[in-house]
Amino acid sequence: MKTIRGFLLLLFAFLLGIVGFAQQATDSNPTLTAAKKGDPGAQYNLGVAYYYGQGRPKDLVQAVYWWRKAAEQGEIEAQYFLGNAFSQGEGVSQDPVEAMHWWLKAAEQGNSGAELSVGQSYAEGEGVPKDPNEARKWLLRVVSAEEREVGAMPAQPGQRVTVAQARAQSNNPAILAKWDVQQRFALAQNTLGLIYAEGSGVPSDMAEAAAWWSKAAERECAAAQFNLGLCYYRGLGEAKDNVEACKWMNLAASQGYGDAAKVQNALEQQMTIDQIAAAQQLTREFKPYQPAKL
C-alpha cells in the first residue's frame, strides 16, 4: 500500500504542477512578489514552480519552504503537498509523523487526498499508532465524496475516465488528473477491504472485504482486482469460481499488477478450455463502473 500511495501522491502533485506550469513560466515575478507579501495561494504556486523547475531552477528545499509558509496560513493544497514532501523525504528529511501532522490539517478541511493518506497511515501505523477504527473513519469520508468530486472535474463531464483512456491520452493533464482522483477513491475502498480481511479493529469478515474489493475492482484498481480474484479462487467471501477469478486476474495482469499473471497462469492449469474461453470473454466484456449521473 505504501508504494502505491507514494506513486499516486507524486503523480497527483505532477499533474497539478502541469496545470500551473504555463502561468509560472510567464508570471513568475508577480507570483514571487505576491508570495513575499504573504499571499498563501502565490506561496503554494511558487512552491510548485520550484518543485518542477518551471520558470526558475528546480529546488526542492525552496519548494518546501514556500509550501510551509502557505500551509501555516491554512492553504489546503500546500498542507497536503507539504505532508507528501515529509512522507517522501523530498526537500526535507523523511518524517512520517510530520507528514501526518500536515495531512491531518488538510484532511480536516475536506481534502480527499489527505483523507486517504490519513486513513492509510492509521491502517498501516505510519506516523501514528495503528488504529483501524480511525482508518475506517477517514477512508469512509473519502469514498463518500467520490461522485461529488469526480463529477466536478472538467475532463469528460458526467463520465469517469477509464484506464484505457488514461493510457491513450497520457499527454492530457486534465484526463490524467481525473483518473488519479478516481483512483484515490478506489484505493480507499481497497484499503477498507484489507481492514475487514485482516479483522483489524473489526471482526474478520471476508464477505465485507470482498464487497469493498468488488467496488474498487469495478473502478479499475489493479490491487483490488487481484484481491477479488483471490477471493473467487479460494472461495473467500465469494463462492469459489475459477472463471470469475481468472477474469479479475486477467484485468489485474493487464495493468502489470504484482503476481497477477502468475496466478492467472496457475488458474488456467486447473481450468478447461471452455472455462478459459469464458473467462477471456468476461474480460473483454468488462465495463468499468460508471454511475448513472455524475
N, C-alpha and C positions, 0 to 999 in steps of 0.2 A: 504493500500500500504506500509506503514511504516513497518508493521510486516513482510510482505512477503520479502521486500527488506532486512531487517535486517537478516532474516533467510538465504537468499541466499548469502549475503556478508560473513556471518560466515561459511556457507557451502563451499564457494569457497576458503576462507582462509584455512579451514581444509583440503580441497583436495590438494591444493598446498603444504601445510605443509607435507602431507603424502609423496608426491613425493620427498621431501628433507630430510625425516627422516633418511634414511639409511646413507646418507653421513654425516649428522650432528652427528650421534651417533659414527661414526668411524673416523671422520675428524674434531672433534671439536677444537682441539688445533691449527691446521693450520688455521682454519676459524677464530678463535679468534685473532690469530696473524695478519692475513690479515686485519681483521676488525679494530684492533687497529692502523694499519698503514694507515687506511683511505680508504680501498677498499670498494666502495659502495655495490657491489654485496655480499661480505662477510658480511657486516654490515646487509644487508637485511636478509641473511640466518641465521645469528646469532639471529636476532630478531624472526624469525620463530622458531628456536630451543628453545628460552626462552618462547615463547608463548605456545608451546605444551609440554615443559618439556622433550625434546628429547636430551639426552647427557648432560644435565645439569638441575638443578632444575627449575621447572615452575615458571616464574616470569614475570608477565605482564608489570610491570614498566620497567624492563630491555628490554623487547621486544620493547616497545615504544621508549626507549632511543636509541636503535640501529636503529630502523626504521627511527627515526627523523634524525639521523646522515646521513643515506643513502639518505633520502628524500631531505635533504638540498643540497645534491650533484646532485640532479636530477634523482635519481633512481626511475623509474616509478612505479614499483610494491610496493616499500616502501611508495611512496606518497599515493598510493591507499589504502594500508593497514593502514597507519597512519590515513587517513581520516576515515576508518572503526572504528579504535580504539576510535577516538573522537566521532564518531556517537553513538557507543555502550557504551561509558564510561568504556572502558577496559584499565587499566593501567594509565588512566588519568581521570580527571573529564569530564563528558559528555559535549560536546561543539559543537553544530551543526554549528556554524559559523566557528570554526577551522576545522571541518570536511570538510566543503565546500571549505575552502581555499586549502586543500591538494588534494581533489578530482579534483578541477579545474586544478591544476598543472598537474595531471596525465591525465586528460581528454584532455588538450591542446596538450599532446604528443600522443594522439590516443588510450589511454587505454579505451576499450569499457565498462568495468565495472564501471570505474569512470564517463564516459559519461552518463551511465544510472543513477548513483547516482546524478550527477549534474542535469540531466533532471528531475528526480523525486523530487529533492529538490526545483527546481524552480516551479514545478507543485503544490507542497504542501506548499510552503512558509516556508521551514525549513532551517535556516541558512542564508537565503537571502529573500528579499521581493518576494512574489509570482509574477511570471512573466510567463504567459503561452506561450508567444512568444519565450522566451529563452528556456523554457521547450521543445517546439516543435523542436527548432533548434537542441538541444543536442540529443533528442530522435531519430530524423531522422538520425543523424550521427550514432547512434547505429545501427539502422536497416539496414543502407546502407552497413555495414561491415559484415553482417551475413554470407553470403556464403564464403567470403574470410577467415574469422576466423574459422568457423566451419570446412570448408574443409581442413584447415591446421593442424587440430588436429590429432594425430596419431591413436586414437581409431577408429576402423571401417572406414578406409579411404574411402572417397567417399560416405559415408552414414551418416544419422543422427541417434542418439540413441533415442529409444522410452522410454516412462516411464516404460513400462513392462520390457525392457532390463535393465534399471537402477535399478529397484527393484530386478530383478533376479541376477544381478551382483553387488550387493551393496558392495562387498568386492574388487571391481576392481576400483582403483583410477582413471585410465585413462577413463573408461566408465563414471563414475560419474562426472568427471571434464568436459567431453564433454557435458553431459546432462545439467550441471549447466550453461555452456556458452550458450547453445541453449536457455535455459530459460531466460537468460539475454535479448536476442533479443525479445522473446515473451512478456516479461514484458514491454519492451519499446513500443511494439505495443499495448498492453493492455492499457497503460497509455495514449497513443495518442488517443485511443478510448474514454477514460474518458474525455479528454480535449474537444473533439468535442461534446460529450454528454452533458457536462456541459456548453458549449458555453464560455469557458474560453479563452478570447483573440481572439476568432473566433466566427462567428455566429454559434449558436447551429445547428448541422447537424447530426441527428440520422442515416442517411444513411451512412455518412462517418464514424461515430462511429462504426456502425455495420460492415463496411468493415474492419476496423482495428481489431476489436474483432474477426472477422472471420479468419484473418491471424494468430492471436495469438492462437485462439482455435484449429486450424489445427496443431499448433505446441505444443499442449497438455498443454497449460497454463490453469489451472483449473479456475482461476478468469475470464479469457476471455470466457471460455466455459459457465460459469454461466451467464455472461453478455449477451452473444449471445443468450442463451436460453431465457433470459428475453425479448430480442428484439422480438423473434418469438412468445413468449407467449402473449406479449402486442401489437404486431403489430407496433413496433417502429423501423423504418429504414429497416424493412423487412415485407413482408406480414405475417399476423397472421397465424401461422401454429403450432398447438399443437404437431404434430408428430415430427417436427424438434426441437421444444422447449424441448420436452421430451428426445429426443436423446442427446442434449447437456447437459441437467441436469443430465442424466444418467452418462455421461462421467465425469462431474464435481464431482458428488457424488462418483464415483468410486475412486476419489483421495481424498475423505474426505473433499471437499471444503464447508465451511460455511453451508448455509441453502439449498444447492442444493437438498439434499434428501427430505427435507420438501416440496420444490417447486415441485419436481418430483411427490411426493405423491398427492399433491393438483391438479396437472395437470391430473394425471391418473383418478381422480374422475370425470373429465369432458370429458373423452375420452371413446370411445367404445372399446370393447375387440380387434377388428381388428386394431384399431389405436394404441393401446398399443403394440400389437404384431409387428406392422410395425416399431414403434419406437425402440423396442428391436432388431429387425433385423438390422436397420440402425446403432445402437450402436455396434453390433457385426461386422458389415462390415466396420466400421470406420478405415481408414488408415491414420496415421499421415503424415503430409507434408514431402515429400522427393523431393528435386529439381532434375531435370534431370541429373545434374552434379554438384558435389561439388569440 
